[in-house]
Amino acid sequence: MIKTEELIKGFKTAEARWARFGSYYATFPVDFAFNVVKEYSKENDYIIDPFAGRYSSIYAGAVLKRNGLGI
């Protein structure tokens, strides 16, 4: 049986909480997100990603001066 203290200790950091979910297999290179955002939007446009996952497209949008919403 796991003690409460041990369970809580494993969730203290965001990295620890994320690691409990296991590997994330649906990733794509951040360069791909940058290319798509550059090609299909302009500065101050809105980037909406309903399957944000690791938020790569939202990150690329922020760097490229777009507004982003990831769900």
Secondary structure, 3 states (H helix, E strand, C coil): CCCHHHHHHCCCCHHHHHHCCCCCCCCCCHHHHHHHHHHHCCCCCEEEECCCCCCHHHHHHHHCCCEEEEC
